[in-house]
Amino acid sequence: MLMKRFPLVLIAATALLGACTRPAEDASKADADAKAPANAAVVTVNGKKIGADVLDFFVQAVTNKPAAEATADQKSKLLDQLINMSLAAQAAEKEGLQNTADVKAKLELIRMQILAEAATQKYVKAHPVSETELKAEYDAQVASMPKEYKARHILVEKKETAESIIRELKAGGDFAKLAAAESKDSSGKNGGDLGWFSLQTMVKPFADAVAGLQKGQTTEQPVQTEFGWHVIQLEDVRSAEAPKFEDVKPQVEMFAQRKKLQAYLDELRKTANIQKTQ
């Protein structure tokens, strides 16, 4: 994978009500229903209405699917939860909890989050990522992929032992045979072969030493890590194999869209009057 998946889900629900044939009085009722507001109350709690849109949004948030796909039993149970929340909220308001500092802060944060999400969704819809932008982002990600290295090493307890091994290698010693005889690492039985790896997977002193070697070169001095003393031989370097564009297109699209959003926010900051007090 080029990157982690960060899915952005925009859900739109539509309803279509109709019939091929119906009595005149039913037709009149249907016409009246069609003119009813989308947030028509589904329940009233102490005179406070809870709209159908609120119930649908709650159902979607809890079940992670469109409200139209929820069962009648699910909707009934979630409506009961909304009623309980409304009762608790009304009780809180009677006690004036909405005026306390912590509740005020939470309400303001939630308000900002909801508005920010709405603005983000509107921006994403109005500024989709083009195919050209996707390809450019893919190429940039591929170009930034770390190189892979193939190396052998010999791991010993003492610096003096590592120095002795280096002298043997300079005198024509066989690295694989010395690794099998001297290395305390499990790779010793394979001649010290570590296979292909990226520098990011290795501890820093080891990675730095490998990065400083040319193909076929062995470290002139022992390399110390938390595991002991290493003698390292770099065998080869290659570019990492990139996944096919089509295989990672959704992830690339998400990453590119996030970059566009960040650029949009950066522009907003440039024209904003921001005064930090802390």
Secondary structure, 3 states (H helix, E strand, C coil): CCCCCCCCCCCCCCCCCCCCCCCHHHHHHHHHHHCCCCCCEEEEECCEEEEHHHHHHHHHHHHCCCHHHCCHHHHHHHHHHHHHHHHHHHHHHHCCHHHCHHHHHHHHHHHHHHHHHHHHHHHHHHCCCCHHHHHHHHHHHHHCCCEEEEEEEEEECCHHHHHHHHHHHHCCCCHHHHHHHHCCCHHHHHCCEEEEEEHHHCCHHHHHHHHCCCCCCECCCCEEECCEEEEEEEEEEEECCCCCHHHHHHHHHHHHHHHHHHHHHHHHHHHCCCCCCC
